């Protein structure tokens, strides 16, 4: 099995609305491919068409050279988690997975294995209607792993998980990719994608914007700069400006120099007799690179004006450290065991259906 997801000129229209517009890219095995885009960009629609849940207006999605509906034993070939609440609320976690296993000729013993893997074995007999959002997510992941498939499609898998659970999912996905599986995952948590994804596919308004490695994406859509910490910021600023370097003064008093390298700044400081405590090259976070490409947040940030001497003065602190994950605050007591390979028990409570 080639384990490749091949999306070819895929389009989807709902009346006059274009959800996906001529999308083409390939998801390859052995790496985690992150699927990013603003809300309404067409990510979920693309995944639904890949799984045969929605019919494309044009184009096609092939997995191992076949459409999903043409695969024999699909749960053994493709594991998917899209809409985790589409589970009968009266069923237990064990009952739901056992039903899936029997309908796909998967041994019943596998049900207990995946329940233990995702940390739900103590909640196996509980009805799904009483599950927290995080527990529901883990049940969806268990269902995706049930057939031990070589291809995985996961839509927002960390939704509702606390930080320890997010870390567990990250390690799980990277481990599956290291085994040679194809892992295709969407998420709005840019900091987490920066830590998890080896490769990125970015779409906007249903069209392909980028298909590249995470590192290359950040480099192509960000401006690196040299951060300088000095007890003589005004003298340093004047020296840099005189050398033709654009300088921004951050709210914490450090200077950000653009269009130069750390070595050049060090040489200039030494030649000018300036004291420097720190010189470091910094690049943007994935979130900043994403917003730069897609234009998200353009109206939320006011550009710092250029002063006559070439210095930009920044009024608000820079928060772009690449770890702005907005993960859910933990709750307690969902009954799941805590082991090194399992997610924690605390997640937000899901509403009853």
C-alpha positions, 0 to 999 in steps of 0.5 A: 500500500502506498499510503498516499493521499492524493487530492487532484483538482478538488472543487466543491460548490454549495449553490453560488458559494465556492467552498473548495476551488481546484485544490491539488496536493499530496499527503505523504507517509512518514511525516505529520502533515498539518492542514491549516487555513482560516475559518471557512477556508474549506479544511473540513469540507476537504476532509469530508470529501476525502472520506466520501462523506461529501461529493465533490463538484469536481476533481477527486481524492485518492487513497492508495490510488482509490476513492475511499468508497472503493477501499476494502475494509476501510477502517483497516486502511484509513482511520478518521476523526471528524465529528466526535459527537456523532456517537449514540449517547446511550452507548458506552465507549466499549459498546460503541467501539465493539460495534465498529469492530464487529462491523469491520471484522476487527477482533474484539480484543482490539477494543480494549487495547485502544481504550487503554491506549487513549486512557479510557479503560476505566470509563469503558462502561460509562455512557457517552452522554456523560463524557466531557469534551476531552473524553469524547475526543479521545473516544474519537481517536480510539475509533480512528486507531481501531483498525490499526490503519496506515493512514490517519485523518484527524480534524482538530484532535486536541480540541478540549484536551488539557495541556498534558493531553495535547502533549500526549496527542502530539507524541502519538501523532509523531510516533505514528508518522515515525512508523511510516504512517500517513498522518494528516491533521488540521488544527487552529493551534498554531503553536502546537502545529509548529511542534507537531507538523513536519509539513504544512498544507495551507489553504485560503478560500478553498485554494492552495496557498502553501505546500511546504515544510514547516521550517520553510513556511516560517522562513518564507512568511516571516522577517527575521531580526536581531534582538539587542539588549544593551544599557546604551540603547540610544547610542546603539540605535544611532550607530545602527541607523547611521549604518543604514540598519532599520531599527525598532525599539520594543516595549521592553527596551530591547532593540530589533534590527532588520536587514542585518545579521548578529555578527554585523551588530556585534562588530558595529558595537565593538567598533563603537565601544558600545556595551552589549548584554545580548545579541540574538537572531529571532524568527517569527512564530508559525502563528505570525507567519500564518497570519502574514500569509493569510492576512488574518489579524491584519486589522487587529494590529496597528503598524508602528509608525516610522519615525524620521530617524528610521526607528520604529517605536512599538507601543505594545509588547511582542508576544510572538514566541510561537507558543500561543496555544489557547489550550482548554483549562483543565477540569477534573475527574473524568475517570480516566487513568493516568499513565505516561502514554495516556492523556490526562483525565481533565477536560472541559465538560461537553453539553448533553445532546 
